[in-house]
Amino acid sequence: MLIDKRSQPNWTLFVFALLLSGYGLLAIYSATNSSDNPDIRDNLTSQIIWICVGLALGLVISYLSLNIVFSVAYFPYVSLVVLLAILAFVPSSNGVNRWFQVGPFHLQPSELMKPALVLALARFISDRNRSPNKLKTLFFTFLFVLLPFILVLKQPDLGTSLTYLAIVIPMLYWRGLSTFIIFAICTPIITFVASFHFWTFFVIIVLTSLILIWSKRGTLVFWVLFVLNISVGIFAPVFWNSLHEYQKQRILTFLGLISDPQGVGYQIIQSKVAIGSGGIIGKGFLHGTQTQLRFLPAQHTDFIFSVLAEEWGFIGAIVVLLTFFLFLRKAVEIGSSTKNMFAGVLIMGIMTVFAFQLFVNVGMTLGIMPVTGIPLPFISYGGSAMITNMLMVGILANKSVTLST
């Protein structure tokens, strides 16, 4: 049965999504109305169109039978991997290959890959014959992620590629991944970060070794993880040298290792000024000086939260964050109550995508996270991102999930 008539989608999630989109429209209008570029001033109209298109597609998905969603779960993933691979060979004059030009529109496959990857992973790891604690399951799970991760990282788009990585552990944990395996997976990441300073790297290796001995997992497990962490430490400088210069600048500026007030540091400084100057109640709609005088870079995309905070103040920022919190809380309630393993893992993955992007984007505007170019869901300007967000809301609100609770 293609359409399930026994229930209704969870309309609350759509209401939250539309509320957040409304906040975004206010911020986009404020951020673009004073621009001299007519294309930028048209962004509000474009965003309204994308909201309508995305909402329509999300509603269609919300009415589909869960069996249909399950049966086609691999198809979007495979299709988008092919598109990303083709995109890698499309010539670009500025060294950035992220979009296909489709008439007047730009299609960004890396955005659509977010729900596609979650769908594929949910189908794969929800199989009751596949234990998340088996090496074979983990190998193919990470293979699913590494293919789009590498293709998007080469575009280059570090922020989106990191979003793919962020969903793996929460989905596996929801499926039943043991805490020791989570430790084994996360330790190389910590080792990678620590490897840029010898004594920090040395301490992490010693601590990791002590935990492995205490866990009594056996000699083979100890040596495999020990050698893996040592290898990661050796590989880290090679990876660092492969990054683009602007990516290195962003990371070093975020860590406070270099001062870059005219480059990446300028974005963070202006963002902090905008947020701080908003005070408790804000400067008022269309009265934000950082926004209206266009001191704030990427103010209708990556730094749109700064626009909201400047004009609506601390109270307005809290309202936005509270709406996000209620949206995510509702998703967790649905995922926790469903009796369908595929639906539960799927919801956890979608929720993680939203939560990760929210945390990184807001943290970026506050200067506590590196500038990675991750948009604020529903609020930042962007057609592919908006359609993707609404598609994911449709999956969360799917009426068949309601039936399985």
Order of alpha helices (4+ residues) and beta strands (2+ residues): alpha-alpha-alpha-alpha-alpha-beta-beta-alpha-alpha-alpha-alpha-alpha-alpha-alpha-alpha-alpha-alpha-alpha-alpha-alpha-alpha
